[in-house]
Amino acid sequence: MKTKELKVRSTEELEKLYIEFCQKRQQLNFRVASRQQKNVRELRDAVKTIARILTILKEREIEKK
């Protein structure tokens, strides 16, 4: 997901997405390790999306103060 798409979402939605992408990352990591998944880029994209979500959540937390 792109940063623009994530910034539009509410904090609750971002927290749900964070949980979803963490589970997706775990599944992809297992598949890559067991060589069932050939496309490693999906794993990389999931990790980057998690980082984007956490960054946006942190920015919102700082703005509240």
Rosetta constraint file for C-alpha pairs under 8 A:
AtomPair CA 1 CA 5 HARMONIC 6.63 0.50
AtomPair CA 1 CA 6 HARMONIC 7.08 0.50
AtomPair CA 1 CA 49 HARMONIC 6.22 0.50
AtomPair CA 2 CA 6 HARMONIC 6.51 0.50
AtomPair CA 2 CA 49 HARMONIC 7.79 0.50
AtomPair CA 3 CA 7 HARMONIC 6.15 0.50
AtomPair CA 3 CA 52 HARMONIC 6.65 0.50
AtomPair CA 4 CA 8 HARMONIC 6.70 0.50
AtomPair CA 5 CA 9 HARMONIC 7.15 0.50
AtomPair CA 6 CA 14 HARMONIC 7.30 0.50
AtomPair CA 6 CA 53 HARMONIC 7.01 0.50
AtomPair CA 6 CA 56 HARMONIC 7.86 0.50
AtomPair CA 7 CA 56 HARMONIC 6.85 0.50
AtomPair CA 9 CA 13 HARMONIC 6.11 0.50
AtomPair CA 9 CA 14 HARMONIC 6.53 0.50
AtomPair CA 10 CA 14 HARMONIC 6.28 0.50
AtomPair CA 11 CA 15 HARMONIC 6.24 0.50
AtomPair CA 11 CA 57 HARMONIC 6.99 0.50
AtomPair CA 12 CA 16 HARMONIC 6.36 0.50
AtomPair CA 13 CA 17 HARMONIC 6.14 0.50
AtomPair CA 14 CA 18 HARMONIC 6.01 0.50
AtomPair CA 14 CA 53 HARMONIC 6.45 0.50
AtomPair CA 14 CA 57 HARMONIC 7.64 0.50
AtomPair CA 15 CA 19 HARMONIC 6.44 0.50
AtomPair CA 16 CA 20 HARMONIC 6.29 0.50
AtomPair CA 17 CA 21 HARMONIC 6.03 0.50
AtomPair CA 17 CA 53 HARMONIC 8.00 0.50
AtomPair CA 18 CA 22 HARMONIC 6.11 0.50
AtomPair CA 18 CA 50 HARMONIC 6.09 0.50
AtomPair CA 18 CA 53 HARMONIC 6.59 0.50
AtomPair CA 18 CA 54 HARMONIC 7.80 0.50
AtomPair CA 19 CA 23 HARMONIC 6.33 0.50
AtomPair CA 20 CA 24 HARMONIC 6.15 0.50
AtomPair CA 21 CA 25 HARMONIC 5.90 0.50
AtomPair CA 21 CA 46 HARMONIC 6.19 0.50
AtomPair CA 21 CA 47 HARMONIC 7.91 0.50
AtomPair CA 21 CA 49 HARMONIC 7.60 0.50
AtomPair CA 21 CA 50 HARMONIC 6.44 0.50
AtomPair CA 22 CA 26 HARMONIC 6.21 0.50
AtomPair CA 22 CA 46 HARMONIC 7.91 0.50
AtomPair CA 22 CA 50 HARMONIC 7.20 0.50
AtomPair CA 23 CA 27 HARMONIC 6.28 0.50
AtomPair CA 24 CA 28 HARMONIC 6.08 0.50
AtomPair CA 24 CA 46 HARMONIC 7.28 0.50
AtomPair CA 25 CA 29 HARMONIC 5.89 0.50
AtomPair CA 25 CA 43 HARMONIC 6.01 0.50
AtomPair CA 25 CA 46 HARMONIC 5.89 0.50
AtomPair CA 25 CA 47 HARMONIC 6.76 0.50
AtomPair CA 26 CA 30 HARMONIC 6.26 0.50
AtomPair CA 27 CA 31 HARMONIC 6.24 0.50
AtomPair CA 28 CA 32 HARMONIC 6.04 0.50
AtomPair CA 28 CA 37 HARMONIC 7.25 0.50
AtomPair CA 28 CA 42 HARMONIC 7.57 0.50
AtomPair CA 28 CA 43 HARMONIC 5.81 0.50
AtomPair CA 29 CA 33 HARMONIC 6.10 0.50
AtomPair CA 29 CA 43 HARMONIC 6.69 0.50
AtomPair CA 30 CA 34 HARMONIC 6.18 0.50
AtomPair CA 31 CA 35 HARMONIC 5.93 0.50
AtomPair CA 31 CA 36 HARMONIC 5.00 0.50
AtomPair CA 31 CA 37 HARMONIC 5.08 0.50
AtomPair CA 32 CA 36 HARMONIC 6.02 0.50
AtomPair CA 32 CA 37 HARMONIC 4.85 0.50
AtomPair CA 32 CA 38 HARMONIC 6.85 0.50
AtomPair CA 32 CA 40 HARMONIC 6.78 0.50
AtomPair CA 39 CA 43 HARMONIC 7.93 0.50
AtomPair CA 40 CA 44 HARMONIC 6.70 0.50
AtomPair CA 41 CA 45 HARMONIC 6.11 0.50
AtomPair CA 42 CA 46 HARMONIC 6.18 0.50
AtomPair CA 43 CA 47 HARMONIC 6.33 0.50
AtomPair CA 44 CA 48 HARMONIC 6.28 0.50
AtomPair CA 45 CA 49 HARMONIC 6.12 0.50
AtomPair CA 46 CA 50 HARMONIC 6.24 0.50
AtomPair CA 47 CA 51 HARMONIC 6.36 0.50
AtomPair CA 48 CA 52 HARMONIC 6.23 0.50
AtomPair CA 49 CA 53 HARMONIC 6.20 0.50
AtomPair CA 50 CA 54 HARMONIC 6.23 0.50
AtomPair CA 51 CA 55 HARMONIC 6.10 0.50
AtomPair CA 52 CA 56 HARMONIC 6.27 0.50
AtomPair CA 53 CA 57 HARMONIC 6.21 0.50
AtomPair CA 54 CA 58 HARMONIC 6.08 0.50
AtomPair CA 55 CA 59 HARMONIC 6.16 0.50
AtomPair CA 56 CA 60 HARMONIC 6.25 0.50
AtomPair CA 57 CA 61 HARMONIC 6.24 0.50
AtomPair CA 58 CA 62 HARMONIC 6.26 0.50
AtomPair CA 59 CA 63 HARMONIC 6.24 0.50
AtomPair CA 60 CA 64 HARMONIC 6.38 0.50
AtomPair CA 61 CA 65 HARMONIC 7.01 0.50
